[in-house]
Amino acid sequence: LKIAVDAMGGDHAPRAVVEGMALAISDGGVPRENLLLVGQAAALAPLIDEVGLEGVAVEDASQSIGMDESPASAIRGKRDSSIVRGMRTVAEGRAQAFISAGNTGAVVAASALVLGRLAGVSRPGIAVPVPTHRGPCVVIDVGANIYCKPDHMLQYAVMASEYCKASFGRADPVVGLLNIGEEEGKGNPLIQQVHALLQGSGVTYRGFIEGQDIMSGVVDVVVCEGFVGNVILKVAEGFSESFLHDIFRKVAETTNGSPDVKAYMGSLKQRFDYAATGGAPLLGVEGSIIICHGRSHGGAIANAIQVATNFTRSRVNERIVDEVAKVSMLHRVADFFHIDQN
Amino acid sequence: LKIAVDAMGGDHAPRAVVEGMALAISDGGVPRENLLLVGQAAALAPLIDEVGLEGVAVEDASQSIGMDESPASAIRGKRDSSIVRGMRTVAEGRAQAFISAGNTGAVVAASALVLGRLAGVSRPGIAVPVPTHRGPCVVIDVGANIYCKPDHMLQYAVMASEYCKASFGRADPVVGLLNIGEEEGKGNPLIQQVHALLQGSGVTYRGFIEGQDIMSGVVDVVVCEGFVGNVILKVAEGFSESFLHDIFRKVAETTNGSPDVKAYMGSLKQRFDYAATGGAPLLGVEGSIIICHGRSHGGAIANAIQVATNFTRSRVNERIVDEVAKVSMLHRVADFFHIDQN
């Protein structure tokens, strides 16, 4: 199992990436021969020495894509960027997974161009496990696809259900469709169509859920449009930042550093630090592509290496292909009878 | 100034509403002759006695609309509901404002039917002041309109700017358009069109903002689609609930009820308790319509009475009509020259 990591992606690259790799080796027990650093070899050499990563293979990539570059043109123009080269190590079978904290749009675009989609999948989607007190709730899509059609969202439900089973051991993940109310008839036409598709789909569908249900843990998978998912994630992030930091400071002051409160606060902070969690799979592409937050530090990269390992070992992509095929078959049968009746 | 309040709306009605009115009188200094309770007079009588609201006028309404009823059919079918009758007190000039914690969709539908829109306004929008450390940030729309078109969203920017000036004393409110990135070219076609309209509109437009910016206070007004705004609000609510309650309990335990921490936590809780804040105006209708959270307790109702008073006294609706007219004029001029050039 070989995992390629984008050395040039993210606000704290390349240092955070190299440090994260070292952490995965020292604390995570990942064999160093399983790792492949993708970036400007000459520039990385001193950092590799400093962090003690000697012996980790480097895939030389002369270019890097900035966080604010337009994804499509960056991918076309920078064939020797760390993102495109990283994808190619997977396409060529020299690695099974690729991790990047870089330009998310560029990662999504490069995966489509270089790796292609899994058989039967219409649009890949980014699946983010959001922490709840009942374990992760997977929100899909959070921005890979901002032109979501009903069948894309049906497939998101199927793919995220398989991911939930494979990565979080849920036997029968429950799917909710994000809407502005739980009653039948609520929502826009897109939501209504997805609702109809999900009801006959074979996934365990609970129906509409609302924003507050994401954190409450009533469902294992939340399906939403990429635009909506992206905004939600950032609202939650903004909330935790502007707010928790306030509380933590105040509580630390007033409790004079009580170790009990400190430990509890630390665990909460970690649970809700979206930048630290690290590792959202891009579901529906040929390979294991793991997207990290742009602000990832070493810990998030190390975590993403673990996520990539589990994702690849679980062979979830094979399950996704099977289940997407079943759903399309159901779809075609339903269509057939529908046409027949008219 | 007369303020009508829906006695039958919300999860804790009618008790919470009647108690909220009493609170507005006792703590808020609102004269009782300024208040009008709308609901089933016979059923309300014992409660009015109990709470000590004798002398407050009651507008008898034999029906009430449930939280889960379909708005359009409820409004058509229940002409004697507290929501429809409340709107009529405003339409007939017997009250200037109407407050409801009931079925939001029904309030929006009834306002369109009974009151009508302000001159020049295409679609009313619900404007929610979200607490930030720099004061309220007004998010519009949060669900009055789920088929948002570019010119609706342009008008939301204009209306919410006027509301910000009139209610929060901002001299020059800064407007942000919610998107999935700050760079030009990001977002879907709707967002791109609104972006173009806002740039030439005369409102103080900062450009795209992202989800995390709502809480950070970098803008005074956030414009978004009703679907997106509704989801955001509920995510923030869910976050604060599932999470803050946890922290508060733990901190209270560990600090053995330190009064300093307790007071701080209490202030935070109040600041982020969306049910307690109470009072989001429906901008763009002929009158002052204030929508409360369905879970409102007495405090939220009392607060909404204050909001309704300020909203009506500020005569913001006159400013909205003027500014919407200016923007439409600009619009027509731009269109004219555009056509001329081709």
Chai-1 contact restraints between the chains, C-beta under 6 A:
chainA,res_idxA,chainB,res_idxB,connection_type,confidence,min_distance_angstrom,max_distance_angstrom,comment,restraint_id
A,D68,B,E183,contact,1.0,0.0,6.0,A-B,restraint_1
A,G143,B,I180,contact,1.0,0.0,6.0,A-B,restraint_2
A,I146,B,N188,contact,1.0,0.0,6.0,A-B,restraint_3
A,I180,B,G143,contact,1.0,0.0,6.0,A-B,restraint_4
A,I180,B,F227,contact,1.0,0.0,6.0,A-B,restraint_5
A,I180,B,N230,contact,1.0,0.0,6.0,A-B,restraint_6
A,E183,B,D68,contact,1.0,0.0,6.0,A-B,restraint_7
A,N188,B,I146,contact,1.0,0.0,6.0,A-B,restraint_8
A,E210,B,K234,contact,1.0,0.0,6.0,A-B,restraint_9
A,G211,B,V231,contact,1.0,0.0,6.0,A-B,restraint_10
A,G211,B,K234,contact,1.0,0.0,6.0,A-B,restraint_11
A,G211,B,V235,contact,1.0,0.0,6.0,A-B,restraint_12
A,G211,B,G238,contact,1.0,0.0,6.0,A-B,restraint_13
A,Q212,B,K234,contact,1.0,0.0,6.0,A-B,restraint_14
A,Q212,B,E237,contact,1.0,0.0,6.0,A-B,restraint_15
A,Q212,B,G238,contact,1.0,0.0,6.0,A-B,restraint_16
A,M215,B,G238,contact,1.0,0.0,6.0,A-B,restraint_17
A,M215,B,F239,contact,1.0,0.0,6.0,A-B,restraint_18
A,M215,B,S242,contact,1.0,0.0,6.0,A-B,restraint_19
A,S216,B,S242,contact,1.0,0.0,6.0,A-B,restraint_20
A,F227,B,I180,contact,1.0,0.0,6.0,A-B,restraint_21
A,V228,B,V228,contact,1.0,0.0,6.0,A-B,restraint_22
A,V228,B,V231,contact,1.0,0.0,6.0,A-B,restraint_23
A,N230,B,I180,contact,1.0,0.0,6.0,A-B,restraint_24
A,V231,B,G211,contact,1.0,0.0,6.0,A-B,restraint_25
A,V231,B,V228,contact,1.0,0.0,6.0,A-B,restraint_26
A,I232,B,V235,contact,1.0,0.0,6.0,A-B,restraint_27
A,K234,B,E210,contact,1.0,0.0,6.0,A-B,restraint_28
A,K234,B,G211,contact,1.0,0.0,6.0,A-B,restraint_29
A,K234,B,Q212,contact,1.0,0.0,6.0,A-B,restraint_30
A,V235,B,G211,contact,1.0,0.0,6.0,A-B,restraint_31
A,V235,B,I232,contact,1.0,0.0,6.0,A-B,restraint_32
A,V235,B,V235,contact,1.0,0.0,6.0,A-B,restraint_33
A,A236,B,F239,contact,1.0,0.0,6.0,A-B,restraint_34
A,E237,B,Q212,contact,1.0,0.0,6.0,A-B,restraint_35
A,G238,B,G211,contact,1.0,0.0,6.0,A-B,restraint_36
A,G238,B,Q212,contact,1.0,0.0,6.0,A-B,restraint_37
A,G238,B,M215,contact,1.0,0.0,6.0,A-B,restraint_38
A,F239,B,M215,contact,1.0,0.0,6.0,A-B,restraint_39
A,F239,B,A236,contact,1.0,0.0,6.0,A-B,restraint_40
A,F239,B,F239,contact,1.0,0.0,6.0,A-B,restraint_41
A,S242,B,M215,contact,1.0,0.0,6.0,A-B,restraint_42
A,S242,B,S216,contact,1.0,0.0,6.0,A-B,restraint_43
A,K250,B,Y264,contact,1.0,0.0,6.0,A-B,restraint_44
A,V251,B,V251,contact,1.0,0.0,6.0,A-B,restraint_45
A,T254,B,S258,contact,1.0,0.0,6.0,A-B,restraint_46
A,T254,B,D260,contact,1.0,0.0,6.0,A-B,restraint_47
A,T254,B,V261,contact,1.0,0.0,6.0,A-B,restraint_48
A,T255,B,T255,contact,1.0,0.0,6.0,A-B,restraint_49
A,S258,B,T254,contact,1.0,0.0,6.0,A-B,restraint_50
A,D260,B,T254,contact,1.0,0.0,6.0,A-B,restraint_51
A,V261,B,T254,contact,1.0,0.0,6.0,A-B,restraint_52
A,Y264,B,K250,contact,1.0,0.0,6.0,A-B,restraint_53
